[in-house]
């Protein structure tokens, strides 16, 4: 360690390193937020697909009810009912998966925020050591 450096030199180097650290943390936070927003967009698309399938399932259920009332033979209605039940199960699974991807708490639980807290503590200890 070079003991000839003055307090001003050490302080200016520390300020430069803090500035670089803050810039890097901001860049990392932007990347992390963009990644989470892409994940949320996928969740939104899956939720929309699930709702579309639910609408189709309702159409099949209505078709099954009409067919059952008209025919009372249950062949057409039973086939429509089976398709509707399968569509409802698939739609429910897609909506559940999509909603799980939309949880807003996922944005606040960021690795970058935790790292920035640790960096701030390090900076405080470095400044306190001067």
C-alpha positions as CSV (number, residue, x, y, z in Angstrom):
1,X,0.0,0.0,0.0
2,X,1.3,3.4,-0.9
3,X,1.5,5.6,2.2
4,X,2.5,8.7,0.2
5,X,-1.0,9.2,-1.0
6,X,-2.9,12.0,0.7
7,X,-6.4,12.0,2.1
8,X,-7.6,14.0,-0.9
9,X,-6.3,11.3,-3.4
10,X,-7.8,8.5,-1.4
11,X,-11.1,10.4,-1.1
12,X,-11.2,11.2,-4.8
13,X,-10.5,7.6,-5.7
14,X,-13.2,6.4,-3.3
15,X,-15.7,8.9,-4.9
16,X,-14.7,7.6,-8.4
17,X,-15.2,4.0,-7.3
18,X,-18.6,4.8,-5.7
19,X,-19.7,6.5,-9.0
20,X,-18.7,3.5,-11.0
21,X,-20.4,1.2,-8.6
22,X,-23.7,3.2,-8.8
23,X,-23.5,3.2,-12.6
24,X,-23.1,-0.5,-12.7
25,X,-25.9,-1.1,-10.2
26,X,-28.2,1.1,-12.2
27,X,-27.4,-0.8,-15.4
28,X,-28.0,-4.1,-13.6
29,X,-31.3,-2.9,-12.2
30,X,-32.5,-1.9,-15.6
31,X,-31.6,-5.3,-17.0
32,X,-33.3,-7.1,-14.1
33,X,-36.5,-5.0,-14.5
34,X,-36.6,-5.6,-18.2
35,X,-36.3,-9.3,-17.6
36,X,-39.2,-9.3,-15.1
37,X,-41.4,-7.2,-17.4
38,X,-40.8,-9.7,-20.2
39,X,-41.9,-12.4,-17.8
40,X,-45.0,-10.4,-16.8
41,X,-45.8,-9.8,-20.5
42,X,-45.7,-13.6,-21.1
43,X,-48.0,-14.0,-18.1
44,X,-50.4,-11.5,-19.5
45,X,-50.4,-13.3,-22.9
46,X,-51.1,-16.6,-21.2
47,X,-53.9,-15.2,-19.1
48,X,-55.5,-13.7,-22.3
49,X,-55.1,-17.1,-24.0
50,X,-56.8,-18.8,-21.0
51,X,-59.7,-16.4,-21.1
52,X,-60.1,-17.0,-24.8
53,X,-60.3,-20.8,-24.1
54,X,-62.8,-20.1,-21.3
55,X,-65.0,-18.3,-23.8
56,X,-64.7,-21.3,-26.2
57,X,-65.6,-23.6,-23.4
58,X,-68.7,-21.6,-22.5
59,X,-69.8,-21.9,-26.2
60,X,-69.3,-25.6,-26.0
61,X,-71.3,-25.9,-22.8
62,X,-74.1,-23.9,-24.3
63,X,-74.0,-26.0,-27.4
64,X,-74.2,-29.1,-25.2
65,X,-77.2,-27.8,-23.3
66,X,-79.0,-27.0,-26.4
67,X,-78.1,-30.3,-28.0
68,X,-79.2,-32.1,-24.9
69,X,-82.5,-30.4,-24.8
70,X,-83.2,-30.9,-28.5
71,X,-82.1,-34.4,-28.8
72,X,-82.3,-36.0,-25.4
73,X,-80.2,-38.8,-27.0
74,X,-77.0,-37.3,-25.6
75,X,-74.7,-38.2,-28.4
76,X,-74.1,-34.7,-29.8
77,X,-74.5,-33.2,-26.4
78,X,-72.2,-35.7,-24.7
79,X,-69.5,-35.0,-27.2
80,X,-69.9,-31.3,-26.8
81,X,-69.9,-31.6,-23.1
82,X,-66.6,-33.6,-23.1
83,X,-65.0,-31.0,-25.3
84,X,-66.2,-28.2,-23.1
85,X,-64.9,-29.9,-19.9
86,X,-61.5,-30.5,-21.4
87,X,-61.4,-26.9,-22.7
88,X,-62.3,-25.6,-19.2
89,X,-59.5,-27.7,-17.6
90,X,-56.9,-26.4,-20.1
91,X,-58.2,-22.8,-19.8
92,X,-58.0,-23.0,-16.0
93,X,-54.5,-24.3,-16.1
94,X,-53.4,-21.6,-18.5
95,X,-55.1,-18.8,-16.5
96,X,-53.6,-20.1,-13.2
97,X,-50.1,-20.2,-14.8
98,X,-50.5,-16.8,-16.3
99,X,-51.7,-15.2,-13.0
100,X,-48.8,-16.7,-11.1
101,X,-46.5,-14.9,-13.6
102,X,-48.2,-11.6,-13.0
103,X,-47.5,-11.2,-9.3
104,X,-46.3,-7.7,-8.8
105,X,-44.3,-8.6,-5.7
106,X,-41.8,-10.2,-8.0
107,X,-40.6,-6.8,-9.1
108,X,-39.8,-5.6,-5.6
109,X,-38.0,-8.8,-4.6
110,X,-34.9,-8.0,-6.7
111,X,-31.4,-9.2,-6.4
112,X,-30.1,-5.8,-7.5
113,X,-31.9,-4.0,-4.6
114,X,-30.4,-6.4,-2.1
115,X,-26.9,-5.9,-3.7
116,X,-27.3,-2.1,-3.6
117,X,-28.1,-2.3,0.2
118,X,-24.9,-4.3,0.7
119,X,-22.9,-1.9,-1.4
120,X,-24.3,1.1,0.6
121,X,-23.2,-0.6,3.8
122,X,-19.7,-1.2,2.3
123,X,-19.4,2.4,1.2
124,X,-20.5,3.6,4.7
125,X,-17.8,1.4,6.3
126,X,-15.2,2.7,3.9
127,X,-16.0,6.3,4.5
128,X,-16.1,5.7,8.2
129,X,-12.6,4.1,8.0
130,X,-11.2,7.4,6.6
